[in-house]
C-alpha cells in the first residue's frame, strides 16, 4: 500500500515498516545513512535506488516529524 509518493508499506516486507517503493529498503535506513554522513551517491550505489527515492524518504520523514506531538512530562 502506498502511503506517500515513492513510499509503501507491506506487512510481508520489514514487518510493515515504510520502504522505498518496489524495494526492501526501509526509509529509516536511508535517513540513518544520511545522518551518518553517507552521500547520496554512496547510498544510490549501495542500495541500488535513485536520487528521487532518497528525496521521497526525506519527504516522508519530514511529513511524519511535522505531525509529531511532543508532550512534556513534569
Order of alpha helices (4+ residues) and beta strands (2+ residues): beta-beta-beta-alpha-alpha-alpha
